[in-house]
Amino acid sequence: MDKWKIYDELIDNIEDNYSVEYCFISPHWVGVKSQMGLGLAMRMADSPITTKLTGSMKGMKLKDLAAYAKSWDFHEASIGMAAVNSYYNGKNNKSLANINESTSNLSIFDLIKEQVKGKNVTIAGHFPNIEKLREICNLTILERKPDLLRYDLPDPACEYILPNQDYFFTTAVTLINKTLPRLLELSKNAKTYIVGPTTPLTDILIKYGIECLSGSIVLDEENAKELFLEGAILQAVIKKKCIKMVNILKA
């Protein structure tokens, strides 16, 4: 598998006639606004606030900024993924009009409880409140910085564990740190889900065998921006109804 293929498709399918209106960088999130809407991506821990892109992003072609999703500078890659999501997850993207609203703002981990009972399940990323899944399935949690007291495993364990899983859930931050292509190879026998606001909501990912995309659409862009810049966590911004979490299931 060409490990850049996913990135190239995400970038190449962005239309040329959109430009960057602004970019913000908050303690936890990066946002890029275009005519399509506001896209989000997680700001990598310990990454700097400034970058060589600082001062040059406004007015840049959205597609050109999105190309930084391929950068090995993970701060630039976060900005690039926010630009990607400005296009695919923007509230003005007409392809999002057909989302099944019955699952909006519901956790994917709550939606799949019945399916995963008794199954081998791995989650890349320690999402809130997922420990309760241990009661119903054989759960493994992979983390870049594992919390051994919560029985996390370090992420290199993916090479040993993923080929034998029934279900695999991964944070979309794996697009930023470039581990997603390998994770998809390892989990080809599992039903795979990509989770979190960094997730691009596009059929481009579905065709790579993804069962579900669980991502975000920013509805109230200005208030969301202000809240993030004040240091708000995601759940607080959702509570203010500035963001809608959605689940797009494979047809």
Secondary structure as UniProt FT lines:
FT   TURN            3..4
FT   HELIX           5..12
FT   TURN            16..17
FT   STRAND          19..25
FT   STRAND          29..34
FT   TURN            35..36
FT   STRAND          37..42
FT   TURN            45..46
FT   TURN            52..56
FT   TURN            58..59
FT   HELIX           62..66
FT   HELIX           67..70
FT   HELIX           74..88
FT   TURN            91..92
FT   HELIX           94..98
FT   HELIX           101..103
FT   TURN            104..105
FT   HELIX           108..111
FT   TURN            112..118
FT   STRAND          120..124
FT   TURN            128..129
FT   HELIX           131..135
FT   STRAND          138..143
FT   HELIX           148..150
FT   STRAND          152..154
FT   HELIX           155..157
FT   HELIX           158..161
FT   HELIX           162..164
FT   STRAND          167..171
FT   HELIX           173..176
FT   TURN            177..178
FT   HELIX           180..186
FT   TURN            187..189
FT   STRAND          191..195
FT   TURN            197..198
FT   HELIX           203..206
FT   TURN            207..209
FT   STRAND          210..218
FT   HELIX           221..229
FT   TURN            230..231
FT   HELIX           234..239
FT   TURN            240..241
FT   STRAND          243..249
//
